[in-house]
Amino acid sequence: MSLRKPLSGLVIITCLVALTACQSANKRRQELAYVERPVEQIYNQAATELDKRNYPRAILMFNEVERQHPYSEWARKSMVMTAFASYKAHDYDEAISAAQRYLGLHPGGSEADYAYYLIAVSYFDQIVDIGRDQKTTELALNALRDVTRRFPESPYARDASLKIDMVKDQLAGKEMEIGRWYLRSNQTLAAVNRFRTVVTTYDTTSHTPEALHRLVESYLTLGLRDQALAAGSTLGYNYPQSDWYKMSYRLLTKQGLDPEALTPETRRTLLQRMLPGGK
């Protein structure tokens, strides 16, 4: 006999609509009718549903492992598999939440490296183009660094390192976009700060040659000849065949400056003046 009081037709309809909305938004954990089964049977069924790419069903079954056998090794594995199935279903928020739940309960567990990796790739897959806010990109970078710092020997560390390079390139691209806008708007000092960030923080990215060239342009505009020479010399030393250096070389030589005449020691001295805190 049900212990719940009967609901009016209107209330029933309202509840059904609300429940459907919650389920469609993946905001509510579903549960199966409780039928006690061996843990291996439930887990294997969940894995089968995962193989068939029936991710919602797989998540239900992995959750069932936890519900029926909460203190088993299978339950611990199921937490991570729930995160993985959610990731494959592109439900990134749920993937991150499930992985974080696992780490909260089992910070030293054997699947911890994979849980951290799932968090990182869930952020990584949400990265948007440089024309939009890069908050998720920064979260991805921090999460990927967590993987490489905590588990340098993990099989996931190498992929995380490759993705870090991609994320840095994205963030450098955003700095360049803003810097170019400042330059077009005659806000040269603000532009310099953006280009210097690329040179100092994202110096291994594909945007570094252009950033150095833009610094040459900006410093010449500001009348800072030594800093312009340092930027151009650094550009020529590291990227001698690039089109950016050819353009910088033409700009500098028109001002009577020869970036190729600097000794390494002089270049370092002038470069220090160019960077934040330099005098």
C-alpha positions in Angstrom: 0.0 0.0 0.0 1.3 3.4 -0.9 2.1 5.7 2.0 1.7 8.8 -0.2 -1.4 10.8 -0.3 -3.3 11.1 -3.7 -2.3 14.1 -5.8 -4.7 16.2 -7.8 -4.6 15.9 -11.6 -3.1 19.4 -11.8 -0.4 18.6 -9.3 0.4 15.3 -11.1 0.8 17.1 -14.4 3.0 19.8 -12.9 5.2 17.2 -11.2 5.6 15.2 -14.5 6.6 18.4 -16.4 9.1 19.3 -13.8 10.5 15.8 -13.7 10.9 15.7 -17.4 12.6 19.0 -17.5 15.1 17.9 -14.8 15.8 14.6 -16.6 16.4 16.3 -19.9 18.8 18.7 -18.3 20.6 15.8 -16.6 20.2 17.6 -13.2 18.7 14.6 -11.4 20.3 11.2 -10.7 18.0 8.5 -11.8 17.7 5.1 -10.0 16.5 1.7 -11.1 13.9 -0.3 -9.2 15.8 -2.1 -6.5 16.5 -5.7 -7.5 19.3 -7.3 -5.5 22.0 -8.8 -7.8 25.6 -9.8 -7.5 27.9 -6.9 -7.9 29.8 -8.4 -10.8 26.6 -8.9 -12.7 25.5 -5.2 -12.4 28.9 -3.9 -13.2 29.3 -6.1 -16.3 25.8 -5.0 -17.5 26.9 -1.4 -17.0 30.0 -2.0 -19.0 28.0 -3.7 -21.8 25.7 -0.6 -22.0 28.8 1.6 -22.1 30.2 -0.5 -25.0 26.9 0.0 -26.8 27.2 3.8 -26.3 24.0 3.7 -24.3 25.5 6.2 -21.8 22.3 7.1 -19.8 21.6 3.4 -19.2 25.3 2.7 -18.3 25.2 5.6 -15.8 22.1 4.1 -14.2 23.8 0.7 -13.8 27.0 2.1 -12.4 25.0 4.1 -9.9 23.2 0.9 -9.1 26.5 -0.8 -8.2 27.1 2.0 -5.7 23.7 1.8 -4.3 23.7 -2.0 -3.7 27.3 -2.5 -2.9 28.5 0.9 -1.6 31.7 -0.4 0.2 33.0 -2.7 -2.5 35.9 -2.1 -4.8 33.3 -2.2 -7.7 31.6 0.8 -6.2 34.8 2.8 -6.3 35.4 1.8 -9.9 31.8 2.6 -10.7 32.2 6.2 -9.6 35.0 6.8 -12.1 33.1 4.9 -14.8 30.1 7.2 -14.1 32.3 10.1 -14.8 33.6 8.5 -18.0 30.1 7.7 -19.3 29.0 11.2 -18.5 32.0 12.6 -20.4 31.3 10.4 -23.4 27.7 11.7 -23.3 29.1 15.3 -23.4 27.5 16.0 -20.0 30.7 17.6 -18.8 29.4 19.1 -15.6 28.2 15.7 -14.4 31.5 14.2 -15.5 33.5 16.7 -13.4 31.1 16.3 -10.5 31.4 12.5 -10.5 35.2 12.6 -10.8 35.4 15.1 -8.0 33.1 13.0 -5.8 35.4 10.0 -6.3 38.5 12.1 -5.4 36.7 13.5 -2.3 36.1 9.9 -1.1 39.2 8.2 -2.4 42.0 10.8 -2.9 44.6 8.1 -2.9 42.6 5.6 -4.9 44.1 3.6 -7.8 41.9 5.5 -10.3 42.8 8.9 -8.9 45.0 9.7 -11.9 42.2 8.9 -14.3 39.7 10.9 -12.3 41.9 14.0 -12.5 42.4 13.4 -16.2 38.6 13.2 -16.8 38.2 16.5 -15.0 40.9 18.1 -17.2 39.5 16.8 -20.5 36.0 17.7 -19.6 37.2 21.3 -19.3 39.4 21.0 -22.3 36.5 19.8 -24.6 34.5 22.9 -23.7 37.2 25.4 -24.8 35.7 28.0 -27.1 37.2 30.2 -29.8 39.4 33.1 -28.7 36.7 35.6 -29.4 34.9 34.6 -26.3 35.6 34.4 -22.6 38.5 32.1 -21.8 37.5 31.1 -18.2 37.0 27.5 -19.1 40.4 27.5 -20.9 42.1 28.6 -17.7 40.3 25.9 -15.8 41.4 23.4 -18.3 45.0 24.5 -18.0 44.9 24.3 -14.2 43.3 20.8 -14.3 45.8 19.5 -16.9 48.7 20.8 -14.8 47.2 18.9 -11.9 47.6 15.7 -13.9 51.2 16.3 -14.9 52.2 17.5 -11.4 50.5 14.8 -9.4 51.1 11.9 -11.7 54.1 12.6 -13.9 54.6 8.9 -14.6 50.9 8.3 -15.4 50.0 7.3 -18.9 47.7 10.3 -18.9 50.5 12.8 -18.2 51.9 12.8 -21.7 48.5 13.5 -23.3 47.9 16.2 -20.6 51.3 17.8 -21.5 50.3 17.9 -25.2 47.0 19.5 -24.3 48.7 22.1 -22.1 50.6 23.3 -25.1 47.4 23.6 -27.0 45.7 25.5 -24.1 48.6 27.9 -23.8 48.4 28.6 -27.5 44.7 29.4 -27.0 45.4 31.8 -24.1 48.2 33.4 -26.0 45.9 33.9 -28.9 43.4 35.7 -26.7 46.2 38.0 -25.4 47.2 38.8 -29.0 43.6 39.5 -30.0 43.3 42.0 -27.2 46.7 43.5 -27.8 46.0 44.1 -31.5 42.7 45.8 -30.5 44.6 48.1 -28.1 47.1 48.8 -30.9 44.4 49.7 -33.4 42.8 52.0 -30.7 46.1 53.8 -30.1 46.3 52.4 -26.6 49.9 51.5 -27.0 50.9 50.9 -23.4 48.0 48.6 -22.9 49.0 46.7 -26.0 52.5 46.4 -24.8 51.3 44.7 -21.6 49.4 42.1 -23.6 52.3 41.4 -26.0 54.8 41.1 -23.1 52.5 38.6 -21.4 52.8 36.4 -24.5 56.5 36.7 -24.6 57.0 36.0 -20.9 54.2 33.6 -20.0 53.5 31.8 -23.3 56.9 32.1 -24.9 56.7 28.5 -26.4 53.5 29.1 -28.4 53.1 29.9 -32.0 52.2 33.5 -31.2 55.6 34.5 -29.8 57.1 35.7 -33.1 54.2 38.1 -33.8 54.2 39.3 -30.2 57.9 40.3 -30.5 57.2 42.1 -33.7 54.2 43.9 -32.2 56.5 45.0 -29.4 59.0 46.4 -31.9 56.1 48.4 -33.4 54.8 49.5 -30.0 58.1 50.5 -28.6 59.1 52.5 -31.7 55.7 54.3 -31.4 56.5 55.1 -27.8 60.0 56.3 -28.7 61.6 53.4 -26.6 64.3 52.6 -29.1 66.4 50.3 -26.8 63.4 48.2 -26.0 62.4 48.0 -29.6 65.9 46.9 -30.5 65.9 44.3 -27.8 62.6 42.8 -29.1 63.8 42.8 -32.7 67.1 41.2 -31.8 65.4 38.5 -29.7 63.0 37.9 -32.6 65.9 37.6 -35.1 67.9 35.3 -32.8 65.0 32.9 -32.2 63.1 33.2 -35.5 65.5 34.4 -38.1 63.6 33.1 -41.1 60.1 34.3 -40.0 58.2 37.0 -41.9 57.7 38.7 -38.6 61.4 39.2 -38.2 61.7 40.5 -41.8 59.1 43.1 -41.0 60.7 44.1 -37.7 64.1 44.3 -39.4 62.8 46.8 -42.0 61.2 48.9 -39.2 64.4 49.0 -37.1 66.8 49.7 -39.9 64.7 52.6 -41.1 65.3 54.0 -37.6 69.0 53.4 -37.9 68.9 50.4 -35.6 70.6 47.1 -36.5 69.2 44.2 -34.4 71.9 41.8 -35.8 74.7 44.0 -34.5 73.9 43.3 -30.8 76.1 40.9 -28.8 74.3 38.3 -26.7 75.2 40.2 -23.5 73.9 43.5 -24.9 70.7 41.7 -26.1 70.1 40.3 -22.6 70.6 43.6 -21.0 68.2 45.4 -23.3 65.8 42.5 -23.0 65.6 43.0 -19.3 64.5 46.6 -19.8 61.8 45.4 -22.1 60.3 42.9 -19.6 58.1 43.8 -16.6 60.1 45.3 -13.9 63.0 46.1 -16.2 64.9 49.4 -15.8 
